[in-house]
């Protein structure tokens, strides 16, 4: 039998081309690549929506109000959040939970609203000796509800965004396994399920301050 006869008897099926460098891969591998491509596309779209929301908020920077009732929004909130994330999530390795209207905006990928302060919740059990030492080093002030400090905007030292960290002892179901959402250029922990927290937020806020 000649080589030509052998080739005629073999049923050669075309291989579906992949999207990688113009090479060809079996169909199963190509399908898995398609799925990964779609997953990457979804993640990219999520980041894009956050970035668009952040840009929309850029015109919302100037603090509003007078005296002790000033509110902050836009890039001021983004910068204060990033600083808080660096301290609480990275340096202190805490799972502090973002609260209030800022958490809601992050969860819904919407521009940050004007708020009087940024708020986090932290369980009492997380306050180890090392964490307390860090808070002291950072000049966090101890209060009856937990800790607080102000984030000063670089080159705008007269603008100070208040950040409050509520320390709780009670067990809240929506704080036990928090969700992770994008906030500015980083991820934040938010209550989960969020809708349940949102319905009870005013009561919880009173509990924190009592």
C-alpha positions in Angstrom: 0.0 0.0 0.0 1.4 3.4 -0.9 1.5 6.5 1.2 -1.2 8.1 -0.9 -3.5 5.1 -0.3 -2.9 5.3 3.5 -3.8 9.0 3.6 -7.0 8.4 1.6 -8.2 5.9 4.2 -7.6 8.2 7.2 -10.5 10.4 8.1 -8.7 13.7 9.0 -11.1 16.1 10.9 -10.2 19.8 10.9 -9.0 21.1 14.2 -10.8 24.1 15.5 -8.4 27.1 15.6 -7.9 28.7 19.0 -7.6 32.3 19.9 -4.1 32.0 21.2 -1.3 33.0 18.9 -3.0 31.6 15.8 -2.3 28.0 16.9 -4.7 25.1 16.8 -5.9 23.2 19.9 -8.4 20.3 20.3 -12.0 21.4 20.6 -12.3 20.7 24.4 -9.3 22.9 25.1 -10.5 25.7 22.8 -13.9 25.6 24.6 -12.3 26.0 28.0 -10.3 29.0 26.6 -13.6 30.6 25.4 -15.0 30.2 29.0 -11.9 31.7 30.5 -12.1 34.6 28.0 -15.7 35.3 29.0 -14.8 35.2 32.7 -12.0 37.7 32.1 -14.4 39.9 30.1 -16.9 40.0 33.0 -14.2 40.9 35.5 -12.9 43.6 33.2 -16.4 45.0 32.8 -16.9 45.1 36.6 -13.6 47.1 36.9 -14.7 49.4 34.1 -18.0 50.1 35.7 -16.3 51.0 39.0 -13.8 53.3 37.1 -16.7 55.0 35.3 -18.5 55.5 38.6 -15.3 56.9 40.1 -14.9 59.4 37.2 -18.5 60.5 37.5 -17.8 61.3 41.1 -14.8 63.5 40.4 -16.9 66.6 40.2 -18.3 65.8 43.7 -15.0 66.5 45.5 -15.6 69.7 47.3 -16.6 69.3 51.0 -20.1 70.6 51.6 -21.7 72.1 54.7 -20.3 74.2 57.5 -18.8 73.5 61.0 -19.0 69.9 62.2 -21.5 68.9 59.5 -19.3 68.8 56.5 -19.8 66.0 54.0 -17.2 64.5 51.6 -17.5 62.7 48.3 -15.8 61.8 45.0 -12.0 61.5 45.0 -11.7 62.5 48.6 -13.6 59.3 49.6 -11.6 57.2 47.1 -8.3 58.4 48.6 -9.5 58.0 52.2 -10.8 54.5 51.4 -7.5 53.5 49.8 -5.6 54.7 52.9 -8.0 52.8 55.2 -7.6 49.6 53.1 -3.8 49.9 53.3 -3.9 50.2 57.0 -6.7 47.8 58.0 -6.5 45.1 55.3 -2.8 45.1 54.4 -0.8 46.3 57.4 -3.1 45.0 60.2 -4.5 42.0 58.2 -8.0 42.8 59.5 -11.3 42.0 57.9 -12.9 45.3 58.8 -16.4 45.6 57.3 -17.3 48.7 55.3 -20.7 50.1 56.4 -23.3 52.7 55.4 -24.0 54.5 52.1 -20.4 54.0 51.0 -20.7 50.2 51.3 -24.0 50.4 49.4 -22.5 52.4 46.6 -19.6 49.9 46.3 -22.0 47.0 46.2 -24.1 48.6 43.5 -21.1 50.0 41.5 -22.4 53.5 41.8 -20.6 56.9 42.5 -19.8 57.6 46.1 -22.4 59.9 47.7 -21.6 62.8 50.0 -21.2 61.4 53.5 -20.0 62.9 56.8 -17.7 60.0 57.5 -16.4 56.5 56.4 -17.5 53.7 58.7 -16.2 50.2 59.4 -17.2 47.4 61.8 -14.7 45.2 63.6 -15.3 42.4 66.1 -13.9 42.7 69.6 -12.0 39.5 69.1 -9.9 41.1 66.3 -8.3 43.7 68.7 -5.2 41.8 69.6 -2.2 43.4 71.3 -0.5 43.9 67.9 -3.5 45.5 66.4 -3.9 47.9 69.3 -0.2 48.8 69.0 -0.7 49.6 65.3 -3.7 51.8 66.1 -1.7 53.7 68.7 1.2 54.1 66.2 -1.2 55.5 63.7 -2.7 57.9 66.3 -6.1 56.4 66.2 -8.2 57.9 69.0 -10.0 55.5 71.4 -13.7 56.2 71.8 -16.6 54.6 73.6 -17.7 52.9 70.3 -14.2 51.9 69.1 -11.7 54.1 67.2 -11.6 57.1 65.0 -9.1 59.2 63.0 -9.1 61.7 60.1 -7.5 61.1 56.8 -5.8 64.3 55.5 -5.9 64.7 51.7 -2.3 65.1 50.4 -1.6 68.8 49.4 -5.1 69.6 50.7 -4.3 69.5 54.4 -7.4 71.5 55.4 -9.6 68.6 54.1 -9.8 65.8 56.7 -12.2 62.9 56.1 -13.4 61.3 59.3 -13.0 57.5 59.6 -14.8 55.6 62.4 -14.2 51.9 63.4 -17.0 50.5 65.4 -16.0 47.6 67.6 -18.8 45.1 68.4 -19.3 42.2 70.7 -22.7 41.0 69.6 -23.0 38.4 66.8 -24.5 39.6 63.6 -25.2 37.1 60.9 -24.4 39.5 58.0 -21.0 40.2 59.5 -19.9 36.6 59.9 -19.1 35.9 56.2 -18.8 39.3 54.5 -18.9 39.7 50.8 -15.9 41.3 48.8 -16.7 44.1 46.4 -14.6 46.6 44.4 -14.2 50.0 46.0 -12.2 52.6 44.0 -9.1 50.7 43.1 -9.3 48.0 45.8 -11.6 45.4 47.3 -13.7 46.0 50.4 -15.6 43.7 52.8 -19.3 44.5 53.1 -22.1 42.8 55.0 -23.6 39.7 53.6 -26.5 39.3 53.0 -26.4 43.1 52.4 -30.2 43.6 52.1 -30.7 42.2 55.6 -28.0 44.5 57.0 -29.5 47.5 55.2 -32.9 47.0 56.8 -31.3 46.9 60.3 -28.6 49.4 59.8 -30.1 52.2 61.9 -30.7 49.8 64.9 -27.1 48.5 64.6 -25.8 52.0 64.4 -27.5 52.8 67.7 -26.2 49.6 69.3 -22.6 50.7 68.3 -23.0 54.0 70.0 -24.8 52.9 73.2 
